[in-house]
Amino acid sequence: MSIKPLALAAAITLGLTLPGTVQAHMIVEDAYARSASAVAQTGAAFMAITNHSDMDDRVVSATSDAAQRVELHTHIEDGNGVMRMVEVEDGFAIAAGETHMLARGGDHIMFLGLTAPFVHGEEIEVTITFEHADPVTMMIPIDLERQDHGSMDHGNMDHGTMSHGTDG
């Protein structure tokens, strides 16, 4: 590989601008995916997405061969204190210059009907599509051991309701 293509690849990865290239406007960091067990039919991905442009944007969808369906989800609390996971059809807004966290117990990418078990240490390929920015395709590591503060266990959630616990 010559230096020029290598420099271009580095610039795109880091969101930098080289003469004649288009600046990447969305930067994804600290991404990981997980499922509750080896037999789980669902999984989720979490990450920080930073909008490095001067225009508000929105995550509108995600795709992956890791599942039959991939949806954007969040949690809402009903009047009885029960947390419910729901699809966010309008996507996730990310204001110019801001970072939007996809985190356990909040907004996340949901994988429904896994095509293979999520195995700790392996990776899945995911493409995130934005309203304005170019799509971002990445390999997301599967981390079944990570325990984020304030997390909610997706293993107890069967695309329905669950009791609001101490970790959500």
N, C-alpha and C positions, 0 to 999 in steps of 0.2 A: 504494500500500500504506500502510495507516495505521501509526502507531507501535506499537500493541499487537501486531498480528501480526508485525511486524518484530522486536520485543523477544522475542516467544515463539520465533521461528525462531532468533534468536541464542542464547537460553538453551538450547534443545535442542542446537544445534550445539556449544556450549561445555560442556554437561553441567551447567548451572546450574539452580537452582530458582526459579521464579516462583510467586506464590500461585496455587493451582489447577492447577499442572502437575505432571507426573510427572518425577522426576529421571532423566536418562539414566545408567545404571550402567556402561556400557562405553564407553570412549573409544578410538578407533582413530587412530593417528598414524603419520606417515612411511611411508604405504603406497605401494607401487609394484608393477608387474607387468612381466614380461619373458618373452621366448621366445628361442630360440637363433638363429633366422633367420626370414626372410620366408616360408619354406616349412615351418617347424616345425609339427607337429601338436599339440604340447604347449606349455604355458606355466605360469608360477607367479606367485603374489603373495606379498609379504612385508610385514610391518608390525609395529608394537607395539600390543598390545591391553591396556588398563589397566582393571582391575575397580575401579570407584569405589563399591563397595557394601560392606556389612559381611557379605555372604554369599558363600561360595565359589561359583563358577560354572564353566561349561564351554562352549567352542565345540563345537557338535554338528554343524554342517554349513555349507556355503556354496553359493550358487547364482549362476549368471550365464548370460546368453544368449551369452557369448563362447565357450562350449564345449559340446559334446554332454554331457559329464560333468564335474562339479566335485567333487573329493574333498579330504579333509584328509590330508596326507602327512607323513612324517618319513623320516630316514635311519637305518639301523642297520648296524653292522659285523658281518659274519659271522666265523667262526673263522679264516678265511683272509685277513683284512684287506681284504676287498672290501666297499665301501659299497653298500647296497641300499636303494632307495626303496620304502617300503611305505605302504599306506593305514592310517590310524589311525581305526578304526571307533568307538572310544570318545570321540574328540574330544580337545581340548586343555584340560586343567584350568587354571583361573586363580583362584588364591586371593584372598580378599577383600583389597583394598588393594594387590594385586600387579600387575605387568606381565608379560605373556608375549610373548616375541619370536618372530615368524615370520620366519626368516632363512634365507638360502641355506646349504645344507649341513645344515639342521635341519628343524624343523617349518615347514610352508608350505601354502598353498592351491594345489592342482594342477588345471590345466585340461587335459582330455583331449579330443581331437578338436575343435580350434579351429574355430569357424565362420567366422572371417576372420583374416588375419594380424595379429599384434600389430605395430602401426606406432608407432615412436618418436614421442612427443609427443601421441599420441591417448590416449583414456581408455576403460576398460571399466567397466560397472556391475556391482557385486558386492553380494550380501546375505549377511551373516553371521548365523547363527542360534545363539542361546545356550540353555542349559538353563533359565535363570531370567530373564535380562534380555530386554528387547525386542530384536527383530532390528535390525541396523544395515545400512542400504543406503547405499552410497557410490560415487562415481566414483573409480576408481583410475587414476592416470597410468601410461602405459606408458613405461618408461625402459630402453632397450636398452643404454645406455652406462654405467650405474651399476656400480661395482666395489666391493662391500662387502668389507671385510677378512674373511678366513676363509670366503669364499664357495665354492660348488661349482657348476660349470658344468652347468646342466640340459640344455644342448644335446647333451651326450654321453650322456644318459640316455634310454633308450627304454622307460621304465616297467619297467625290469629292473635289471640290475646294472651297475656301472662300477667301474673300479679306483680305489682311494683315492689321490687325487693330492695335490699340495702345497697346493692351494687349498681343500681341504675340511676 
